[in-house]
Amino acid sequence: MDIIKLLKSFLALFSFYNLATIYSYFSSLFYTESSTMSQSKSTTSKGKAKSSSSQKTNQTPLSCFSHVKRSSGNQRPTPPAHWVVGTSVTDRSGSMSSMGDAVVEGVNAFLDQQKEDAKKQSRSNKTFWRHVTFDSEVDVVFPTSGTDSHAEIKDGIVNASDLTPRGCTRLIDTAIEELSKLRKKRTELQRNLPLSAKRLGVRVQAFFTLLTDGQDNESKFLARDLNRLIRVARKEGVVCTFLGANQDAVCAGQAYGFSAGNSLTFSSTPAAFGQGISSAGVYQALRQTSANIGRAVSGRGGDSVPFSHVQRQSSAPVSSFTPNLNTGSAQLTTTLPPPGFSLRQPANIGLRPPKLTRC
């Protein structure tokens, strides 16, 4: 019975459409499909020829090629940072007065470079900064809205009055307090990332910079306490940088937990004779630090971008240690570097030669 009903339905349909109409419909359908296939084949062959010729004339890679190409270990590179948070801690004790206006000029050069990097990478409203100065006390330069907060770096500003030298050096306590606040802020930002960013494994990059020209003489905590906290932050990918004058900054930085590659010695003279502030050691140190931070937070973070020999020489130029002879006195005074000071500041300065043994 079902077969009979099916045949009746087919006959009814066939009688509704005449034979010529059905033939023309299927003919047009077949012709369109065959012509489309032939056109696609010709287009493909032309496209291959055109692409081969364009490859010969234009070999420009994609702008994102460096962020997607796998390494020899079949690993994807780290994508550029989309969220960044940083803290700068600057010494303003009385001994910093020898550097003159180069300190505030250097801090502003650091800030301007960070603003420019954030703007180029379209993260101006996703980059947060905090600047603190210390002597015997701690002052929050930016932001002014709260003592424990960070604010968008695009609104950052530093005035000369914020860095007027005074007081003693409360270095270790200030560094521990500020690094703890930075890690807390980074955790908060990471937790509040959009769900789409979390699914892609996006991480909030962070940096911490400590600048001083002397040893601590006002803190309750010890160097080993700061060392422990800095090492934890470095394992978390925080770019930790130590800048020091009137000392071997590489050795001092390692004592505080910083890596040798991210510790930099700078000269305490205001500027080279007959040259502008840009020749001052502290100005160059802050400028080079900003450049390294920009590259590190856009890559693997942590200690991935150490200071080069050229950067170390620019922050402690030979001209900063020219002798200043006092011809009116029998005692001659100089501003030569202390014994053991290396102008090249090699990054592997922490390495020691092997011990000699008797035969």
C-alpha atoms as a printed R data frame, in Angstrom:
    type eleno elety resid chain resno      x      y       z
1   ATOM     1    CA   MET     A     1  0.000  0.000   0.000
2   ATOM     2    CA   ASP     A     2  2.839  2.407   0.737
3   ATOM     3    CA   ILE     A     3  4.371  1.800  -2.681
4   ATOM     4    CA   ILE     A     4  1.072  2.541  -4.390
5   ATOM     5    CA   LYS     A     5  0.720  5.824  -2.431
6   ATOM     6    CA   LEU     A     6  4.280  6.796  -3.396
7   ATOM     7    CA   LEU     A     7  3.629  6.137  -7.068
8   ATOM     8    CA   LYS     A     8  0.420  8.139  -6.975
9   ATOM     9    CA   SER     A     9  2.278 11.060  -5.388
10  ATOM    10    CA   PHE     A    10  5.007 10.901  -8.033
11  ATOM    11    CA   LEU     A    11  2.443 10.827 -10.855
12  ATOM    12    CA   ALA     A    12  0.627 13.777  -9.334
13  ATOM    13    CA   LEU     A    13  3.881 15.741  -9.136
14  ATOM    14    CA   PHE     A    14  4.850 14.772 -12.662
15  ATOM    15    CA   SER     A    15  1.504 15.853 -13.994
16  ATOM    16    CA   PHE     A    16  1.793 19.197 -12.202
17  ATOM    17    CA   TYR     A    17  5.135 20.041 -13.820
18  ATOM    18    CA   ASN     A    18  5.413 19.252 -17.513
19  ATOM    19    CA   LEU     A    19  8.404 17.347 -18.826
20  ATOM    20    CA   ALA     A    20 10.026 20.357 -20.501
21  ATOM    21    CA   THR     A    21 10.094 22.387 -17.300
22  ATOM    22    CA   ILE     A    22 11.742 19.583 -15.319
23  ATOM    23    CA   TYR     A    23 14.370 19.042 -18.031
24  ATOM    24    CA   SER     A    24 15.255 22.727 -18.233
25  ATOM    25    CA   TYR     A    25 15.564 23.004 -14.444
26  ATOM    26    CA   PHE     A    26 18.009 20.114 -14.117
27  ATOM    27    CA   SER     A    27 19.943 21.242 -17.207
28  ATOM    28    CA   SER     A    28 20.427 24.753 -15.835
29  ATOM    29    CA   LEU     A    29 21.450 23.371 -12.454
30  ATOM    30    CA   PHE     A    30 24.070 21.072 -13.960
31  ATOM    31    CA   TYR     A    31 25.408 23.775 -16.281
32  ATOM    32    CA   THR     A    32 25.777 26.280 -13.443
33  ATOM    33    CA   GLU     A    33 27.667 23.808 -11.255
34  ATOM    34    CA   SER     A    34 30.043 22.762 -14.045
35  ATOM    35    CA   SER     A    35 30.748 26.343 -15.067
36  ATOM    36    CA   THR     A    36 31.409 27.340 -11.442
37  ATOM    37    CA   MET     A    37 33.896 24.505 -11.036
38  ATOM    38    CA   SER     A    38 35.728 25.439 -14.223
39  ATOM    39    CA   GLN     A    39 35.886 29.101 -13.189
40  ATOM    40    CA   SER     A    40 37.214 28.176  -9.762
41  ATOM    41    CA   LYS     A    41 39.916 26.020 -11.339
42  ATOM    42    CA   SER     A    42 41.002 28.803 -13.647
43  ATOM    43    CA   THR     A    43 40.924 31.319 -10.793
44  ATOM    44    CA   THR     A    44 43.008 28.988  -8.627
45  ATOM    45    CA   SER     A    45 45.610 28.499 -11.319
46  ATOM    46    CA   LYS     A    46 45.785 32.254 -11.918
47  ATOM    47    CA   GLY     A    47 45.995 32.870  -8.165
48  ATOM    48    CA   LYS     A    48 48.877 30.436  -7.818
49  ATOM    49    CA   ALA     A    49 50.742 32.097 -10.642
50  ATOM    50    CA   LYS     A    50 50.074 35.524  -9.175
51  ATOM    51    CA   SER     A    51 51.046 34.506  -5.656
52  ATOM    52    CA   SER     A    52 54.263 32.902  -6.896
53  ATOM    53    CA   SER     A    53 55.175 36.072  -8.747
54  ATOM    54    CA   SER     A    54 54.264 38.263  -5.766
55  ATOM    55    CA   GLN     A    55 56.382 36.110  -3.478
56  ATOM    56    CA   LYS     A    56 59.350 36.783  -5.687
57  ATOM    57    CA   THR     A    57 58.802 40.534  -5.589
58  ATOM    58    CA   ASN     A    58 57.468 40.983  -2.045
59  ATOM    59    CA   GLN     A    59 58.778 38.939   0.872
60  ATOM    60    CA   THR     A    60 57.395 41.133   3.714
61  ATOM    61    CA   PRO     A    61 56.311 38.901   6.645
62  ATOM    62    CA   LEU     A    62 53.206 39.425   8.742
63  ATOM    63    CA   SER     A    63 53.504 41.913  11.604
64  ATOM    64    CA   CYS     A    64 52.435 39.207  14.058
65  ATOM    65    CA   PHE     A    65 54.869 36.603  12.677
66  ATOM    66    CA   SER     A    66 57.303 36.937  15.583
67  ATOM    67    CA   HIS     A    67 54.491 36.269  18.057
68  ATOM    68    CA   VAL     A    68 53.195 33.058  16.458
69  ATOM    69    CA   LYS     A    69 56.301 31.341  15.045
70  ATOM    70    CA   ARG     A    70 57.248 28.316  17.106
71  ATOM    71    CA   SER     A    71 60.736 27.904  18.488
72  ATOM    72    CA   SER     A    72 63.048 24.955  17.884
73  ATOM    73    CA   GLY     A    73 61.449 23.343  20.942
74  ATOM    74    CA   ASN     A    74 57.982 23.623  19.345
75  ATOM    75    CA   GLN     A    75 56.933 26.340  21.809
76  ATOM    76    CA   ARG     A    76 54.913 29.425  21.005
77  ATOM    77    CA   PRO     A    77 56.540 32.779  21.951
78  ATOM    78    CA   THR     A    78 55.009 34.849  24.722
79  ATOM    79    CA   PRO     A    79 52.455 37.346  23.326
80  ATOM    80    CA   PRO     A    80 52.940 41.096  23.975
81  ATOM    81    CA   ALA     A    81 51.703 42.359  27.329
82  ATOM    82    CA   HIS     A    82 48.191 43.793  27.411
83  ATOM    83    CA   TRP     A    83 48.095 44.546  31.159
84  ATOM    84    CA   VAL     A    84 51.151 46.010  32.941
85  ATOM    85    CA   VAL     A    85 51.618 47.272  36.500
86  ATOM    86    CA   GLY     A    86 54.819 48.756  37.917
87  ATOM    87    CA   THR     A    87 56.336 50.502  40.923
88  ATOM    88    CA   SER     A    88 59.344 52.837  40.966
89  ATOM    89    CA   VAL     A    89 61.116 53.487  44.288
90  ATOM    90    CA   THR     A    90 63.566 56.414  44.254
91  ATOM    91    CA   ASP     A    91 66.026 57.542  46.923
92  ATOM    92    CA   ARG     A    92 65.769 61.227  47.877
93  ATOM    93    CA   SER     A    93 68.122 61.211  50.864
94  ATOM    94    CA   GLY     A    94 70.530 64.077  51.443
95  ATOM    95    CA   SER     A    95 73.404 62.479  49.523
96  ATOM    96    CA   MET     A    96 71.354 62.573  46.295
97  ATOM    97    CA   SER     A    97 71.902 66.348  46.133
98  ATOM    98    CA   SER     A    98 75.227 65.805  44.299
99  ATOM    99    CA   MET     A    99 73.311 64.772  41.142
100 ATOM   100    CA   GLY     A   100 71.408 68.039  40.798
101 ATOM   101    CA   ASP     A   101 68.454 68.133  38.410
102 ATOM   102    CA   ALA     A   102 69.537 64.964  36.617
103 ATOM   103    CA   VAL     A   103 67.427 62.810  38.953
104 ATOM   104    CA   VAL     A   104 64.069 64.406  38.183
105 ATOM   105    CA   GLU     A   105 64.980 64.651  34.488
106 ATOM   106    CA   GLY     A   106 65.864 60.959  34.462
107 ATOM   107    CA   VAL     A   107 62.641 59.932  36.208
108 ATOM   108    CA   ASN     A   108 60.609 61.938  33.699
109 ATOM   109    CA   ALA     A   109 62.539 60.337  30.814
110 ATOM   110    CA   PHE     A   110 61.688 56.934  32.299
111 ATOM   111    CA   LEU     A   111 58.017 57.908  32.618
112 ATOM   112    CA   ASP     A   112 57.788 59.358  29.097
113 ATOM   113    CA   GLN     A   113 59.236 56.174  27.590
114 ATOM   114    CA   GLN     A   114 56.770 53.997  29.506
115 ATOM   115    CA   LYS     A   115 53.878 56.179  28.356
116 ATOM   116    CA   GLU     A   116 55.027 55.940  24.748
117 ATOM   117    CA   ASP     A   117 55.352 52.143  24.915
118 ATOM   118    CA   ALA     A   118 51.871 51.839  26.421
119 ATOM   119    CA   LYS     A   119 50.422 54.054  23.702
120 ATOM   120    CA   LYS     A   120 52.104 52.140  20.869
121 ATOM   121    CA   GLN     A   121 50.813 48.834  22.221
122 ATOM   122    CA   SER     A   122 47.273 50.203  22.817
123 ATOM   123    CA   ARG     A   123 47.394 49.601  26.565
124 ATOM   124    CA   SER     A   124 47.486 53.130  27.988
125 ATOM   125    CA   ASN     A   125 44.372 52.451  30.064
126 ATOM   126    CA   LYS     A   126 45.698 49.009  31.044
127 ATOM   127    CA   THR     A   127 49.116 50.108  32.319
128 ATOM   128    CA   PHE     A   128 49.289 51.147  35.981
129 ATOM   129    CA   TRP     A   129 52.169 52.859  37.769
130 ATOM   130    CA   ARG     A   130 53.163 53.942  41.258
131 ATOM   131    CA   HIS     A   131 56.115 56.146  42.183
132 ATOM   132    CA   VAL     A   132 57.426 56.382  45.741
133 ATOM   133    CA   THR     A   133 60.352 58.354  47.167
134 ATOM   134    CA   PHE     A   134 62.093 57.659  50.448
135 ATOM   135    CA   ASP     A   135 64.565 59.153  52.868
136 ATOM   136    CA   SER     A   136 63.784 58.773  56.563
137 ATOM   137    CA   GLU     A   137 60.128 58.726  55.501
138 ATOM   138    CA   VAL     A   138 58.111 57.471  52.520
139 ATOM   139    CA   ASP     A   139 56.198 59.804  50.185
140 ATOM   140    CA   VAL     A   140 53.819 58.693  47.434
141 ATOM   141    CA   VAL     A   141 54.512 60.880  44.386
142 ATOM   142    CA   PHE     A   142 51.992 59.153  42.088
143 ATOM   143    CA   PRO     A   143 49.127 58.624  42.441
144 ATOM   144    CA   THR     A   144 48.105 61.238  44.976
145 ATOM   145    CA   SER     A   145 44.652 59.708  45.513
146 ATOM   146    CA   GLY     A   146 45.710 56.938  47.875
147 ATOM   147    CA   THR     A   147 48.728 55.562  49.715
148 ATOM   148    CA   ASP     A   148 48.275 51.950  48.547
149 ATOM   149    CA   SER     A   149 47.017 52.474  45.012
150 ATOM   150    CA   HIS     A   150 48.320 52.415  41.445
151 ATOM   151    CA   ALA     A   151 46.864 54.610  38.683
152 ATOM   152    CA   GLU     A   152 46.918 54.682  34.888
153 ATOM   153    CA   ILE     A   153 50.405 55.644  33.747
154 ATOM   154    CA   LYS     A   154 49.078 58.051  31.109
155 ATOM   155    CA   ASP     A   155 48.214 60.447  33.973
156 ATOM   156    CA   GLY     A   156 51.621 60.080  35.655
157 ATOM   157    CA   ILE     A   157 53.558 63.211  36.564
158 ATOM   158    CA   VAL     A   158 56.725 63.952  38.580
159 ATOM   159    CA   ASN     A   159 57.783 67.414  39.772
160 ATOM   160    CA   ALA     A   160 61.200 68.620  40.908
161 ATOM   161    CA   SER     A   161 59.824 69.284  44.404
162 ATOM   162    CA   ASP     A   162 58.984 65.574  44.736
163 ATOM   163    CA   LEU     A   163 62.688 64.665  44.646
164 ATOM   164    CA   THR     A   164 64.240 67.397  46.810
165 ATOM   165    CA   PRO     A   165 67.043 65.658  48.812
166 ATOM   166    CA   ARG     A   166 66.632 65.356  52.574
167 ATOM   167    CA   GLY     A   167 67.011 62.938  55.503
168 ATOM   168    CA   CYS     A   168 68.562 59.479  55.808
169 ATOM   169    CA   THR     A   169 68.157 56.246  53.802
170 ATOM   170    CA   ARG     A   170 65.238 53.953  54.711
171 ATOM   171    CA   LEU     A   171 65.897 51.603  51.806
172 ATOM   172    CA   ILE     A   172 65.103 48.010  52.836
173 ATOM   173    CA   ASP     A   173 61.848 48.700  54.690
174 ATOM   174    CA   THR     A   174 60.530 50.848  51.829
175 ATOM   175    CA   ALA     A   175 61.438 48.262  49.183
176 ATOM   176    CA   ILE     A   176 59.744 45.442  51.109
177 ATOM   177    CA   GLU     A   177 56.575 47.471  51.670
178 ATOM   178    CA   GLU     A   178 56.292 48.603  48.051
179 ATOM   179    CA   LEU     A   179 57.083 45.235  46.482
180 ATOM   180    CA   SER     A   180 54.416 43.625  48.672
181 ATOM   181    CA   LYS     A   181 51.862 46.183  47.460
182 ATOM   182    CA   LEU     A   182 52.904 45.608  43.848
183 ATOM   183    CA   ARG     A   183 52.434 41.841  44.104
184 ATOM   184    CA   LYS     A   184 49.033 42.374  45.707
185 ATOM   185    CA   LYS     A   185 47.963 44.748  42.917
186 ATOM   186    CA   ARG     A   186 49.162 42.337  40.249
187 ATOM   187    CA   THR     A   187 47.170 39.476  41.819
188 ATOM   188    CA   GLU     A   188 44.083 41.695  41.927
189 ATOM   189    CA   LEU     A   189 44.400 42.645  38.257
190 ATOM   190    CA   GLN     A   190 45.000 39.023  37.255
191 ATOM   191    CA   ARG     A   191 41.902 37.910  39.127
192 ATOM   192    CA   ASN     A   192 39.755 40.607  37.474
193 ATOM   193    CA   LEU     A   193 40.881 39.959  33.893
194 ATOM   194    CA   PRO     A   194 38.093 39.375  31.340
195 ATOM   195    CA   LEU     A   195 37.121 35.729  30.921
196 ATOM   196    CA   SER     A   196 38.252 35.793  27.273
197 ATOM   197    CA   ALA     A   197 41.749 36.904  28.348
198 ATOM   198    CA   LYS     A   198 41.957 34.205  31.032
199 ATOM   199    CA   ARG     A   199 41.059 31.523  28.488
200 ATOM   200    CA   LEU     A   200 43.976 32.661  26.321
201 ATOM   201    CA   GLY     A   201 46.367 32.463  29.267
202 ATOM   202    CA   VAL     A   202 47.033 36.224  29.411
203 ATOM   203    CA   ARG     A   203 49.211 37.270  32.367
204 ATOM   204    CA   VAL     A   204 49.571 40.676  33.978
205 ATOM   205    CA   GLN     A   205 53.216 41.752  33.600
206 ATOM   206    CA   ALA     A   206 54.864 43.696  36.430
207 ATOM   207    CA   PHE     A   207 58.087 45.631  37.035
208 ATOM   208    CA   PHE     A   208 59.823 46.937  40.154
209 ATOM   209    CA   THR     A   209 62.662 49.476  40.125
210 ATOM   210    CA   LEU     A   210 64.794 50.503  43.109
211 ATOM   211    CA   LEU     A   211 67.247 53.442  42.817
212 ATOM   212    CA   THR     A   212 69.641 54.551  45.565
213 ATOM   213    CA   ASP     A   213 73.057 56.121  46.048
214 ATOM   214    CA   GLY     A   214 74.026 54.580  49.371
215 ATOM   215    CA   GLN     A   215 73.580 51.919  51.991
216 ATOM   216    CA   ASP     A   216 70.554 51.556  54.252
217 ATOM   217    CA   ASN     A   217 70.836 53.308  57.624
218 ATOM   218    CA   GLU     A   218 67.215 53.592  58.782
219 ATOM   219    CA   SER     A   219 65.429 50.218  58.315
220 ATOM   220    CA   LYS     A   220 64.274 47.546  60.759
221 ATOM   221    CA   PHE     A   221 64.314 44.680  58.257
222 ATOM   222    CA   LEU     A   222 67.574 43.135  57.053
223 ATOM   223    CA   ALA     A   223 69.013 42.623  53.580
224 ATOM   224    CA   ARG     A   224 68.192 38.908  53.709
225 ATOM   225    CA   ASP     A   225 64.497 39.748  54.223
226 ATOM   226    CA   LEU     A   226 64.454 41.833  51.041
227 ATOM   227    CA   ASN     A   227 66.499 39.165  49.264
228 ATOM   228    CA   ARG     A   228 63.862 36.543  50.001
229 ATOM   229    CA   LEU     A   229 61.000 38.714  48.714
230 ATOM   230    CA   ILE     A   230 62.831 39.825  45.551
231 ATOM   231    CA   ARG     A   231 63.598 36.219  44.626
232 ATOM   232    CA   VAL     A   232 59.947 35.253  45.011
233 ATOM   233    CA   ALA     A   233 58.882 38.168  42.797
234 ATOM   234    CA   ARG     A   234 61.431 37.219  40.120
235 ATOM   235    CA   LYS     A   235 60.084 33.661  40.028
236 ATOM   236    CA   GLU     A   236 56.644 35.163  39.418
237 ATOM   237    CA   GLY     A   237 57.994 37.008  36.370
238 ATOM   238    CA   VAL     A   238 58.313 40.498  37.913
239 ATOM   239    CA   VAL     A   239 61.057 42.547  36.219
240 ATOM   240    CA   CYS     A   240 63.153 43.600  39.238
241 ATOM   241    CA   THR     A   241 65.851 46.230  38.581
242 ATOM   242    CA   PHE     A   242 68.410 47.700  40.986
243 ATOM   243    CA   LEU     A   243 70.221 50.976  40.245
244 ATOM   244    CA   GLY     A   244 73.024 52.053  42.592
245 ATOM   245    CA   ALA     A   245 75.644 54.801  42.848
246 ATOM   246    CA   ASN     A   246 78.679 55.132  45.141
247 ATOM   247    CA   GLN     A   247 78.826 51.337  45.418
248 ATOM   248    CA   ASP     A   248 79.271 48.165  43.382
249 ATOM   249    CA   ALA     A   249 75.616 47.913  42.367
250 ATOM   250    CA   VAL     A   250 75.982 44.389  40.976
251 ATOM   251    CA   CYS     A   251 77.222 42.979  44.286
252 ATOM   252    CA   ALA     A   252 74.802 45.110  46.315
253 ATOM   253    CA   GLY     A   253 71.913 44.147  44.065
254 ATOM   254    CA   GLN     A   254 72.680 40.445  44.432
255 ATOM   255    CA   ALA     A   255 72.778 40.864  48.204
256 ATOM   256    CA   TYR     A   256 69.247 42.282  48.011
257 ATOM   257    CA   GLY     A   257 68.060 39.455  45.726
258 ATOM   258    CA   PHE     A   258 68.322 41.147  42.317
259 ATOM   259    CA   SER     A   259 70.024 39.360  39.436
260 ATOM   260    CA   ALA     A   260 73.480 40.512  38.327
261 ATOM   261    CA   GLY     A   261 72.180 41.235  34.828
262 ATOM   262    CA   ASN     A   262 69.447 43.535  36.126
263 ATOM   263    CA   SER     A   263 71.711 45.470  38.541
264 ATOM   264    CA   LEU     A   264 73.366 48.624  37.206
265 ATOM   265    CA   THR     A   265 75.988 51.011  38.607
266 ATOM   266    CA   PHE     A   266 75.638 54.680  37.679
267 ATOM   267    CA   SER     A   267 77.880 57.671  38.370
268 ATOM   268    CA   SER     A   268 76.760 60.198  40.966
269 ATOM   269    CA   THR     A   269 78.102 63.245  39.105
270 ATOM   270    CA   PRO     A   270 75.389 65.592  37.740
271 ATOM   271    CA   ALA     A   271 76.700 65.766  34.146
272 ATOM   272    CA   ALA     A   272 79.886 65.617  32.129
273 ATOM   273    CA   PHE     A   273 81.821 68.875  31.808
274 ATOM   274    CA   GLY     A   274 80.416 71.048  29.039
275 ATOM   275    CA   GLN     A   275 77.525 68.686  28.307
276 ATOM   276    CA   GLY     A   276 73.830 68.590  29.156
277 ATOM   277    CA   ILE     A   277 71.904 66.599  31.736
278 ATOM   278    CA   SER     A   278 71.500 63.727  29.282
279 ATOM   279    CA   SER     A   279 75.165 62.865  29.917
280 ATOM   280    CA   ALA     A   280 74.586 62.352  33.660
281 ATOM   281    CA   GLY     A   281 74.878 58.781  34.889
282 ATOM   282    CA   VAL     A   282 71.531 58.708  36.697
283 ATOM   283    CA   TYR     A   283 69.722 60.057  33.623
284 ATOM   284    CA   GLN     A   284 71.221 57.381  31.372
285 ATOM   285    CA   ALA     A   285 70.593 54.668  33.977
286 ATOM   286    CA   LEU     A   286 66.873 55.473  34.179
287 ATOM   287    CA   ARG     A   287 66.598 55.792  30.410
288 ATOM   288    CA   GLN     A   288 68.265 52.421  29.813
289 ATOM   289    CA   THR     A   289 66.143 50.837  32.551
290 ATOM   290    CA   SER     A   290 62.942 52.022  30.884
291 ATOM   291    CA   ALA     A   291 64.063 50.567  27.550
292 ATOM   292    CA   ASN     A   292 64.843 47.180  29.115
293 ATOM   293    CA   ILE     A   293 61.553 47.075  31.010
294 ATOM   294    CA   GLY     A   294 59.661 47.813  27.805
295 ATOM   295    CA   ARG     A   295 61.289 44.841  26.070
296 ATOM   296    CA   ALA     A   296 60.959 42.519  29.064
297 ATOM   297    CA   VAL     A   297 57.254 43.081  29.787
298 ATOM   298    CA   SER     A   298 56.500 42.541  26.088
299 ATOM   299    CA   GLY     A   299 58.312 39.215  26.210
300 ATOM   300    CA   ARG     A   300 58.979 36.706  28.938
301 ATOM   301    CA   GLY     A   301 59.299 39.196  31.799
302 ATOM   302    CA   GLY     A   302 61.553 38.504  34.776
303 ATOM   303    CA   ASP     A   303 65.289 38.589  34.021
304 ATOM   304    CA   SER     A   304 64.861 38.064  30.261
305 ATOM   305    CA   VAL     A   305 66.446 41.425  29.263
306 ATOM   306    CA   PRO     A   306 69.670 42.207  31.216
307 ATOM   307    CA   PHE     A   307 71.775 45.342  30.807
308 ATOM   308    CA   SER     A   308 74.299 45.274  27.978
309 ATOM   309    CA   HIS     A   309 77.915 46.462  28.169
310 ATOM   310    CA   VAL     A   310 77.034 49.570  26.162
311 ATOM   311    CA   GLN     A   311 74.240 50.456  28.579
312 ATOM   312    CA   ARG     A   312 76.578 49.995  31.538
313 ATOM   313    CA   GLN     A   313 79.211 52.250  30.011
314 ATOM   314    CA   SER     A   314 76.665 54.991  29.276
315 ATOM   315    CA   SER     A   315 75.466 55.006  32.901
316 ATOM   316    CA   ALA     A   316 79.008 55.203  34.305
317 ATOM   317    CA   PRO     A   317 81.114 56.964  31.627
318 ATOM   318    CA   VAL     A   318 84.854 57.401  32.039
319 ATOM   319    CA   SER     A   319 84.417 61.194  31.889
320 ATOM   320    CA   SER     A   320 82.532 61.025  35.181
321 ATOM   321    CA   PHE     A   321 85.704 60.005  36.996
322 ATOM   322    CA   THR     A   322 88.210 62.569  35.691
323 ATOM   323    CA   PRO     A   323 90.553 63.813  38.430
324 ATOM   324    CA   ASN     A   324 89.763 67.115  40.109
325 ATOM   325    CA   LEU     A   325 93.104 68.354  41.440
326 ATOM   326    CA   ASN     A   326 93.297 70.938  44.217
327 ATOM   327    CA   THR     A   327 96.512 72.791  43.344
328 ATOM   328    CA   GLY     A   328 96.174 75.212  46.249
329 ATOM   329    CA   SER     A   329 96.778 72.529  48.836
330 ATOM   330    CA   ALA     A   330 99.414 69.925  49.464
331 ATOM   331    CA   GLN     A   331 96.685 67.273  49.609
332 ATOM   332    CA   LEU     A   332 95.348 66.331  46.169
333 ATOM   333    CA   THR     A   333 91.735 65.202  45.977
334 ATOM   334    CA   THR     A   334 90.211 63.220  43.131
335 ATOM   335    CA   THR     A   335 86.872 61.786  42.131
336 ATOM   336    CA   LEU     A   336 88.359 58.544  40.826
337 ATOM   337    CA   PRO     A   337 86.219 55.424  41.189
338 ATOM   338    CA   PRO     A   338 86.726 53.311  44.319
339 ATOM   339    CA   PRO     A   339 89.120 50.346  44.186
340 ATOM   340    CA   GLY     A   340 87.691 47.341  42.424
341 ATOM   341    CA   PHE     A   341 85.210 49.395  40.404
342 ATOM   342    CA   SER     A   342 84.789 48.180  36.816
343 ATOM   343    CA   LEU     A   343 83.722 50.709  34.206
344 ATOM   344    CA   ARG     A   344 82.530 47.941  31.901
345 ATOM   345    CA   GLN     A   345 80.383 46.347  34.634
346 ATOM   346    CA   PRO     A   346 80.262 42.890  33.018
347 ATOM   347    CA   ALA     A   347 76.993 41.066  33.514
348 ATOM   348    CA   ASN     A   348 78.845 38.014  34.832
349 ATOM   349    CA   ILE     A   349 80.627 39.995  37.528
350 ATOM   350    CA   GLY     A   350 79.198 37.651  40.160
351 ATOM   351    CA   LEU     A   351 81.213 34.710  38.799
352 ATOM   352    CA   ARG     A   352 84.410 33.820  40.655
353 ATOM   353    CA   PRO     A   353 87.465 31.996  39.278
354 ATOM   354    CA   PRO     A   354 87.966 28.399  40.414
355 ATOM   355    CA   LYS     A   355 89.970 27.796  43.591
356 ATOM   356    CA   LEU     A   356 93.616 26.906  43.167
357 ATOM   357    CA   THR     A   357 94.741 23.604  44.613
358 ATOM   358    CA   ARG     A   358 98.231 22.398  45.445
359 ATOM   359    CA   CYS     A   359 99.693 19.538  43.418
